[in-house]
Amino acid sequence: MEENVLDIEGLYAQLEQWYGRNINIEQRELRDKEYIQMVLESITYGENTRTIDDYAATYTLHLNGSGNIMTDGTKQELPNAVYDIPLEDHATFKMQGNDLLLHTDRGTYKITAGP
């Protein structure tokens, strides 16, 4: 399977191609696993100020759109019609086949566009 490493501009370009489409996100952080289904309407990007304990990520990628999140077998509507992915300076992004993979200090995210 072919891999294509992306920079932040490549990440945005790929996500913009999926505007108006259903996307599936599989998020794995430590022992937690979430599944998100949403219609991607737009993306925005935020920069966070550092806290004393460095818990907040430097940047946040906001995937905007309506959808659902499933955690521990419970399905809920996406709060505020946005799904946030915390990013650090050394996060990596790559396309692997049809999957967009994001690796951060906190976890991994696999994003796939539906039909």
C-alpha positions as CSV (number, residue, x, y, z in Angstrom):
1,M,0.0,0.0,0.0
2,E,1.4,3.4,-1.0
3,E,2.2,5.9,1.7
4,N,2.5,9.7,1.1
5,V,3.8,11.8,3.9
6,L,2.0,15.2,4.2
7,D,2.9,18.6,5.6
8,I,0.2,20.8,7.3
9,E,-0.7,22.3,3.9
10,G,-1.1,18.8,2.4
11,L,-3.2,17.8,5.3
12,Y,-5.5,20.8,4.7
13,A,-5.6,20.1,1.0
14,Q,-6.7,16.5,1.5
15,L,-9.4,17.4,4.0
16,E,-10.7,20.2,1.7
17,Q,-11.2,17.6,-1.0
18,W,-13.6,15.8,1.4
19,Y,-15.9,18.8,2.1
20,G,-19.5,17.8,1.8
21,R,-18.7,14.1,2.2
22,N,-19.2,11.7,5.0
23,I,-16.0,10.9,6.8
24,N,-15.3,8.3,9.4
25,I,-12.7,8.9,12.1
26,E,-11.2,6.2,14.3
27,Q,-9.4,7.8,17.3
28,R,-7.1,5.9,19.6
29,E,-5.8,7.7,22.7
30,L,-4.1,5.6,25.4
31,R,-6.7,3.0,26.2
32,D,-9.6,5.0,24.8
33,K,-11.1,4.4,21.4
34,E,-13.8,6.6,19.7
35,Y,-15.5,6.3,16.4
36,I,-16.9,9.4,14.7
37,Q,-19.1,9.7,11.7
38,M,-19.7,13.2,10.3
39,V,-20.4,15.2,7.2
40,L,-17.3,17.4,6.8
41,E,-18.4,21.0,6.1
42,S,-15.1,22.8,6.7
43,I,-11.9,22.8,8.7
44,T,-10.5,25.5,11.0
45,Y,-7.4,25.7,13.0
46,G,-6.7,27.2,16.4
47,E,-3.6,28.0,18.3
48,N,-3.7,27.5,22.1
49,T,-1.8,29.2,24.8
50,R,0.3,26.9,27.0
51,T,-0.9,26.0,30.4
52,I,1.3,25.4,33.4
53,D,0.9,21.6,33.1
54,D,1.2,21.6,29.2
55,Y,-2.0,19.6,29.0
56,A,-3.4,21.7,26.2
57,A,-2.0,21.0,22.8
58,T,-0.2,23.8,20.9
59,Y,-2.7,23.7,18.0
60,T,-6.2,22.3,17.4
61,L,-7.6,21.1,14.1
62,H,-11.4,21.6,14.1
63,L,-13.3,19.4,11.8
64,N,-16.7,21.2,11.4
65,G,-19.9,19.4,10.5
66,S,-22.7,17.4,12.0
67,G,-22.3,13.9,13.1
68,N,-22.2,11.3,15.8
69,I,-19.5,10.0,18.2
70,M,-19.5,6.5,19.7
71,T,-17.6,5.9,22.9
72,D,-17.9,2.7,25.0
73,G,-20.9,1.6,22.9
74,T,-22.8,4.8,23.5
75,K,-23.7,6.9,20.5
76,Q,-24.2,10.7,20.9
77,E,-24.5,13.7,18.7
78,L,-21.3,15.6,18.1
79,P,-21.2,18.5,20.5
80,N,-21.2,21.9,18.8
81,A,-21.0,20.2,15.4
82,V,-17.3,20.1,15.6
83,Y,-14.6,17.4,16.2
84,D,-11.3,18.6,17.6
85,I,-7.9,17.0,17.1
86,P,-5.1,18.3,19.2
87,L,-1.8,18.8,17.3
88,E,1.7,19.4,18.4
89,D,4.6,20.7,16.3
90,H,5.9,17.2,15.7
91,A,2.6,15.6,14.7
92,T,2.9,13.5,11.5
93,F,0.4,13.2,8.7
94,K,0.3,10.7,5.8
95,M,-2.0,9.2,3.3
96,Q,-2.0,5.4,3.3
97,G,-4.2,4.2,0.5
98,N,-7.5,6.0,1.0
99,D,-6.8,6.6,4.7
100,L,-5.5,9.8,6.2
101,L,-3.4,9.0,9.3
102,L,-2.5,11.6,12.0
103,H,-0.1,10.6,14.7
104,T,0.2,12.9,17.7
105,D,1.6,12.6,21.2
106,R,-1.8,11.8,22.5
107,G,-2.9,9.2,20.0
108,T,-3.6,8.2,16.4
109,Y,-6.5,9.2,14.1
110,K,-7.5,7.4,11.0
111,I,-9.8,9.4,8.7
112,T,-11.6,7.9,5.7
113,A,-14.0,9.5,3.3
114,G,-17.2,7.7,2.6
115,P,-19.1,7.7,-0.7
